[in-house]
Amino acid sequence: YRPSFLFYLVCTPCTPMFSLANKSYMRKKEWRLFDQMIALKASYPSSMCEIKHGTLWWFSKGVRPTPLSKEYSVLMTYRIGSLPKIRVFGDELQNLDAEDFPHKYLIDPNNQWVEICLYRYAFEFSRYKLLANTVIPWIVEWLFYYEIWLTTGEWLGGGEHPQSEKRR
């Protein structure tokens, strides 16, 4: 008995046809702003999300890194071809005037907001990744380590701080 080609195709996942699926030269899906908005609304239904003039605006009033944490207000803006900008704001923020305030681009202590730094290299986020699966969890993680920093005075979240106030 000699198995047919169809048998090999169906029953042998190690055939060359299947190994092509994970190659980097396969076309990746570029997420449109509308796709990003739908994913954000599905993942975070209590947040607000809209697209205005080619910019995605996401706002959440109740971002909480742990059940015992304060709730933070977060605003994220994103345009295709650029990196997301994330601002955490409100009276919950403390020590905004501290010189060693961690992982930030800009701080406005008078208006109580900080533009946070979530990653160093531009390739860590791209238009091929969903904001709901990458940037939003990174925001929650940043807030988690921010609360530890408030208590200990030491940033335990790793990473590198931006060298200047300019955004990369």
C-alpha positions as CSV (number, residue, x, y, z in Angstrom):
1,Y,0.0,0.0,0.0
2,R,1.3,3.4,-0.9
3,P,-0.4,6.5,0.6
4,S,-1.7,9.1,-1.8
5,F,-0.4,12.7,-2.0
6,L,-3.6,13.8,-0.3
7,F,-2.8,11.6,2.7
8,Y,0.5,13.3,3.1
9,L,-0.9,16.7,2.6
10,V,-3.7,16.2,5.2
11,C,-2.0,14.0,7.7
12,T,1.6,15.3,7.7
13,P,1.8,18.8,9.2
14,C,5.5,18.9,8.7
15,T,5.2,19.1,4.9
16,P,6.9,22.2,3.3
17,M,3.5,23.8,2.7
18,F,2.8,24.1,6.4
19,S,6.3,25.4,7.3
20,L,5.8,28.5,5.1
21,A,3.1,29.9,7.4
22,N,5.4,31.3,10.0
23,K,8.1,32.8,7.7
24,S,8.9,36.5,8.2
25,Y,8.5,37.1,4.5
26,M,4.8,36.4,4.6
27,R,2.7,39.6,4.4
28,K,1.7,40.9,7.9
29,K,-1.6,42.4,8.5
30,E,-1.5,46.2,8.9
31,W,-4.2,47.2,11.4
32,R,-6.3,50.2,10.3
33,L,-7.4,52.8,12.8
34,F,-10.9,51.4,12.6
35,D,-9.5,47.9,13.4
36,Q,-7.6,49.3,16.4
37,M,-10.7,51.1,17.6
38,I,-12.9,47.9,17.4
39,A,-10.2,45.9,19.3
40,L,-9.9,48.6,22.0
41,K,-13.7,48.8,22.4
42,A,-14.0,45.0,22.6
43,S,-11.2,44.6,25.1
44,Y,-12.0,47.7,27.3
45,P,-15.8,48.3,27.0
46,S,-15.9,51.0,29.8
47,S,-13.4,53.2,27.9
48,M,-14.2,55.7,25.2
49,C,-12.6,55.4,21.8
50,E,-13.1,57.4,18.6
51,I,-11.3,58.5,15.4
52,K,-11.1,62.2,14.6
53,H,-9.1,63.7,11.7
54,G,-7.0,60.6,11.2
55,T,-6.1,60.2,14.9
56,L,-7.4,57.5,17.2
57,W,-8.3,58.8,20.7
58,W,-8.7,56.3,23.5
59,F,-9.7,57.5,27.0
60,S,-10.2,55.5,30.2
61,K,-11.1,56.8,33.6
62,G,-10.6,53.6,35.5
63,V,-7.2,52.1,34.7
64,R,-6.1,50.1,37.8
65,P,-3.0,48.0,37.9
66,T,-4.1,45.9,40.9
67,P,-7.4,45.6,42.7
68,L,-6.0,47.6,45.6
69,S,-4.6,50.4,43.4
70,K,-6.0,53.8,42.7
71,E,-7.8,54.4,39.4
72,Y,-5.9,56.4,36.9
73,S,-7.2,58.4,33.9
74,V,-5.3,57.6,30.7
75,L,-5.5,59.3,27.3
76,M,-3.8,57.7,24.3
77,T,-3.6,59.2,20.8
78,Y,-2.3,57.3,17.8
79,R,-1.8,58.0,14.1
80,I,-0.8,55.4,11.5
81,G,2.9,55.9,10.9
82,S,3.7,57.3,14.3
83,L,4.1,56.0,17.8
84,P,1.2,56.2,20.3
85,K,1.4,59.0,22.8
86,I,0.1,58.2,26.3
87,R,-0.8,60.6,29.0
88,V,-1.7,59.7,32.6
89,F,-3.5,62.5,34.4
90,G,-5.5,63.4,37.4
91,D,-5.2,64.0,41.1
92,E,-4.1,60.4,41.7
93,L,-0.6,61.2,40.3
94,Q,1.9,62.0,43.0
95,N,5.5,63.3,43.1
96,L,5.2,64.9,39.6
97,D,7.9,67.4,40.7
98,A,10.4,64.7,41.7
99,E,13.6,64.9,39.7
100,D,13.9,61.2,39.4
101,F,10.3,60.7,38.1
102,P,10.6,57.5,36.1
103,H,10.1,56.8,32.4
104,K,8.5,60.0,31.2
105,Y,8.8,62.3,28.3
106,L,6.9,65.3,29.6
107,I,5.4,66.3,32.9
108,D,3.0,69.2,33.7
109,P,2.7,69.3,37.5
110,N,0.3,72.3,37.3
111,N,-2.2,70.4,35.1
112,Q,-1.4,67.1,36.8
113,W,-0.4,64.9,33.8
114,V,2.6,63.0,32.6
115,E,3.4,61.6,29.1
116,I,4.9,58.2,29.9
117,C,7.6,56.2,28.2
118,L,6.7,52.6,27.7
119,Y,9.4,51.3,25.3
120,R,12.7,52.5,24.0
121,Y,12.8,51.2,20.4
122,A,10.2,52.0,17.8
123,F,10.1,48.4,16.6
124,E,8.6,47.3,19.9
125,F,5.3,48.7,18.6
126,S,4.3,48.8,15.0
127,R,1.2,49.1,12.9
128,Y,1.2,45.3,12.7
129,K,0.3,45.0,16.4
130,L,-2.9,45.8,18.1
131,L,-2.9,48.6,20.7
132,A,-5.3,46.6,22.9
133,N,-2.8,43.7,23.1
134,T,0.4,45.7,23.5
135,V,0.3,49.3,24.5
136,I,-2.7,49.1,26.9
137,P,-1.1,46.2,29.0
138,W,2.2,48.1,29.0
139,I,0.4,51.2,30.5
140,V,-1.0,49.0,33.2
141,E,2.4,47.5,33.9
142,W,3.9,51.1,34.0
143,L,1.3,52.1,36.5
144,F,2.1,49.0,38.6
145,Y,5.8,49.9,38.8
146,Y,4.9,53.6,39.3
147,E,3.0,52.7,42.5
148,I,6.0,50.6,43.7
149,W,8.3,53.6,42.9
150,L,6.0,55.8,45.0
151,T,6.5,53.5,48.0
152,T,10.2,52.5,47.6
153,G,11.7,55.4,45.6
154,E,13.2,52.8,43.3
155,W,12.1,52.0,39.8
156,L,11.8,48.2,39.5
157,G,10.2,48.1,36.1
158,G,13.5,47.9,34.2
159,G,14.1,49.6,30.9
160,E,16.0,52.7,30.1
161,H,15.0,56.2,30.8
162,P,14.8,58.7,27.9
163,Q,17.9,60.9,27.9
164,S,16.1,64.1,27.1
165,E,12.6,65.6,27.2
166,K,12.4,65.1,23.4
167,R,10.3,62.2,22.3
168,R,12.1,59.7,20.1
